[in-house]
């Protein structure tokens, strides 16, 4: 079995036709057909059903396609590691504070193991200042939640910056473990009226202000630690992207619990994106490619 066979197979599965795969790979149709026949013979079964609408994967084909994609990704990673061995330099990154912990443990640490001669510097930056950090040259790469009302996508595109979706988290409500409502798995909209929501006093916390009218009251505070102190004292709740905030030590130690937000008419999705300036250094380009490939690993 050759990697070329797997590449032709995956291309045919994605294109839905032999001709489409050949066009994508810039090879002849007979070459693709021959590779697929050879692969089917080796595996001992048919990978595609053929009909008037093109080709579609059989059960064996679907299982094989998943494995083939993983094998090709692994092979490309090995080749890239070899090509980039000994790379040197520095990479400047800015990130929304909630994402920094995930970046450090899941991206930067393993990246530095692959590239020990590349230094990575991360700056914590509020959502509203992300594009300004890139524009000012203080970072070449940014990772941020796309907060409602801040027009981060529009600002980045107007500057000619590339943007890639990394992961879509879901906003959850975090409540002190000692609060009476923490014992309930499901809350109701009426329950929210007995709670106060805490959020940042600066005008960029547009997400929390969206939820505030559904609560019985609100606290506006200048920093995260003051907000979380209120939550731990069972005086307020805090809304954050769920999977990211679960890594906070207060949640990991059971000092806070998360609950679904019982407001079905609101979109609770929290998209996370990576943004890059057009001209990255070689070190930053390596980090960018690693970030795109591995950000969602383990989430």
C-alpha positions in Angstrom: 0.0 0.0 0.0 1.4 3.4 -1.0 0.6 6.9 0.3 -0.2 7.8 -3.3 -3.0 5.3 -3.4 -4.5 6.8 -0.2 -4.2 10.3 -1.6 -6.0 9.3 -4.8 -8.7 7.5 -2.8 -9.4 10.4 -0.4 -9.5 12.8 -3.4 -12.0 10.6 -5.2 -14.1 10.4 -2.0 -14.2 14.1 -1.5 -14.8 14.9 -5.2 -17.5 12.3 -5.7 -16.0 11.3 -9.1 -12.9 9.9 -10.7 -12.7 12.9 -13.1 -13.0 15.4 -10.2 -10.2 13.6 -8.3 -8.0 13.6 -11.4 -8.6 17.3 -12.0 -7.8 18.1 -8.3 -4.6 16.0 -8.3 -3.6 17.1 -11.9 -3.2 13.5 -13.1 -5.0 11.4 -15.6 -8.3 9.6 -14.9 -6.8 6.2 -15.8 -4.1 6.8 -13.1 -6.7 7.4 -10.4 -8.8 4.4 -11.6 -5.8 2.2 -11.5 -4.8 3.3 -8.0 -8.3 2.7 -6.7 -8.5 -0.8 -8.2 -5.2 -1.7 -6.7 -6.2 -0.4 -3.3 -9.5 -2.4 -3.5 -7.6 -5.5 -4.4 -5.2 -5.1 -1.4 -8.1 -4.5 1.0 -10.3 -7.3 -0.4 -13.4 -5.3 -0.9 -15.1 -2.5 -2.8 -14.5 1.1 -1.6 -17.0 2.8 -3.9 -20.5 2.2 -5.3 -20.8 3.5 -8.8 -23.9 5.0 -10.2 -25.3 7.7 -12.5 -24.6 10.4 -10.0 -20.9 9.5 -9.7 -19.3 7.4 -7.0 -20.2 7.0 -3.3 -18.4 5.3 -0.4 -19.4 1.9 0.7 -19.3 1.0 4.4 -15.7 -0.3 3.9 -14.9 2.9 2.0 -16.1 5.1 4.8 -14.1 3.3 7.4 -11.0 3.3 5.2 -11.4 7.0 4.3 -11.3 8.0 7.9 -8.1 6.0 8.5 -6.6 7.2 5.2 -7.1 10.9 6.2 -5.3 10.2 9.5 -2.4 8.4 7.8 -2.0 11.2 5.3 -2.1 13.8 8.0 0.6 11.9 10.0 2.8 11.5 6.9 2.5 15.2 6.1 3.4 16.1 9.6 6.5 13.9 9.5 7.6 15.5 6.3 7.0 19.0 7.6 9.0 18.2 10.7 11.9 17.0 8.7 11.8 20.1 6.4 11.6 22.5 9.3 14.2 20.8 11.6 16.5 23.3 13.1 14.2 26.3 12.5 15.0 29.4 14.5 13.4 32.7 15.4 10.6 34.1 17.4 6.8 34.2 17.1 4.6 36.9 18.6 1.1 36.0 19.5 -1.8 37.9 21.2 -4.7 36.0 22.6 -7.9 36.7 24.4 -7.1 35.9 28.1 -9.5 33.0 28.4 -7.7 31.2 25.6 -4.1 31.7 26.8 -4.1 28.7 29.2 -5.3 26.4 26.4 -2.7 27.8 24.0 0.1 27.4 26.4 -0.5 23.8 27.3 -1.9 22.4 24.1 -0.1 24.4 21.4 3.0 26.3 22.6 4.5 23.6 24.8 4.3 20.8 22.2 5.3 23.2 19.4 8.4 24.2 21.4 9.3 20.5 21.8 9.3 20.2 18.0 11.1 23.6 17.5 13.2 24.3 20.6 15.0 27.1 18.9 11.8 29.1 18.3 10.8 31.4 21.1 7.0 32.0 21.4 5.8 35.1 23.2 2.1 35.4 24.2 0.4 38.6 25.2 -3.0 38.7 26.9 -5.2 41.2 25.0 -9.0 42.0 25.4 -11.1 41.1 22.4 -11.6 44.7 21.5 -7.9 45.3 21.1 -7.0 42.2 19.1 -6.9 43.8 15.6 -5.1 46.8 17.0 -2.3 44.5 18.3 -1.8 43.1 14.9 -2.0 46.5 13.2 0.6 47.9 15.6 3.0 45.1 14.8 3.1 43.8 18.4 1.9 40.4 17.2 1.7 38.5 13.9 -0.9 36.0 15.1 -4.0 36.4 17.2 -6.4 33.9 18.8 -9.7 35.2 20.0 -13.3 34.6 20.7 -15.5 36.4 18.1 -17.6 38.4 20.5 -21.0 39.7 19.5 -21.0 43.4 18.5 -17.3 43.9 18.2 -17.0 43.3 14.4 -13.7 41.5 14.7 -14.3 39.6 11.5 -15.1 42.8 9.6 -12.1 44.7 11.0 -9.7 41.8 10.2 -10.9 41.5 6.7 -10.7 45.3 6.1 -7.0 45.1 7.0 -6.4 42.2 4.6 -5.7 39.7 7.4 -6.3 36.0 7.0 -8.8 34.5 9.4 -9.4 30.8 10.1 -12.1 29.2 12.3 -10.5 27.0 15.0 -13.3 25.8 17.1 -16.9 26.7 18.2 -17.3 26.6 21.9 -20.6 27.0 23.7 -21.3 29.6 26.4 -22.3 28.3 29.8 -23.3 29.8 33.1 -20.9 29.2 36.0 -22.2 29.3 39.5 -20.6 28.8 42.9 -20.8 25.2 44.1 -22.4 26.3 47.4 -25.2 28.2 45.8 -28.7 26.6 46.3 -29.3 26.4 42.6 -26.0 24.6 42.0 -27.6 21.3 43.1 -30.1 21.5 40.2 -29.0 20.0 36.9 -31.5 22.1 34.9 -32.4 25.7 35.5 -35.3 27.6 34.1 -35.6 31.2 32.8 -37.5 32.0 36.1 -34.5 30.8 38.1 -32.3 33.5 36.3 -34.5 36.2 37.9 -33.2 35.1 41.3 -29.6 35.5 40.2 -27.3 38.4 39.5 -24.9 38.3 36.6 -21.4 39.7 37.0 -19.4 41.0 34.0 -16.8 43.5 33.0 -17.6 47.2 33.4 -15.8 48.2 30.2 -18.0 48.5 27.2 -16.5 45.6 25.2 -18.3 42.9 27.2 -21.1 42.8 24.7 -21.9 39.1 25.3 -22.7 39.4 29.0 -24.7 42.6 28.4 -26.9 40.6 26.0 -27.8 38.2 28.8 -28.1 40.8 31.6 -31.8 41.7 31.0 -32.8 38.1 31.8 -31.2 38.2 35.3 -32.5 39.7 38.5 -29.6 42.1 38.7 -26.1 42.7 37.6 -22.6 43.6 38.9 -20.1 45.5 36.6 -16.6 45.0 37.8 -13.2 46.0 36.4 -11.4 42.7 36.5 -11.9 39.0 36.3 -10.7 38.1 39.8 -13.3 40.4 41.4 -16.0 38.8 39.2 -14.9 35.3 40.3 -14.8 36.3 43.9 -18.4 37.2 43.7 -19.3 33.9 42.1 -17.4 32.0 44.8 -19.3 33.9 47.5 -22.5 32.8 45.7 -23.5 36.4 45.0 -23.4 36.3 41.2 -22.9 34.0 38.2 -20.5 34.3 35.3 -21.0 33.4 31.6 -18.1 32.1 29.7 -17.2 29.8 26.8 -17.7 26.4 28.5 -14.8 24.2 27.4 -12.2 26.9 27.7 -13.3 28.0 31.2 -13.4 24.4 32.5 -9.6 24.6 32.6 -9.8 27.3 35.3 -8.6 25.8 38.6 -11.7 27.0 40.4 -13.8 24.8 38.1 -11.4 21.9 38.1 -11.4 21.9 41.9 -15.2 21.9 42.1 -15.5 25.4 43.5 -17.8 26.3 40.6 -20.1 24.3 38.5 -21.4 25.0 35.0 -25.0 24.9 33.8 -26.7 25.3 30.5 -28.2 28.8 30.0 -32.0 28.2 29.9 -32.6 30.7 27.2 -33.4 28.7 24.0 -34.0 31.8 21.8 -30.4 33.0 22.2 -27.5 31.6 20.2 -25.0 30.5 22.8 -22.2 29.5 20.3 -18.8 31.0 21.0 -16.7 30.9 17.8 -12.9 30.9 18.2 -10.7 32.2 15.4 -7.1 32.7 14.5 -6.0 35.8 12.6 -2.7 36.5 10.9 -1.0 39.4 9.2 0.0 38.9 5.6 3.7 38.8 6.2 4.7 36.3 8.9 8.3 35.4 9.8 9.3 31.8 9.0 9.0 31.0 12.8 5.5 32.5 12.9 4.4 30.7 9.8 5.4 27.4 11.4 3.5 28.2 14.5 0.5 29.3 12.4 0.4 26.0 10.6 0.7 24.0 13.9 -2.0 26.1 15.5 -4.5 25.5 12.7 -3.8 21.8 12.7 -3.9 21.2 16.5 -5.9 23.8 18.3 -9.0 21.6 18.7 -7.1 18.4 19.7 -8.6 17.0 22.8 -11.5 19.4 23.0 
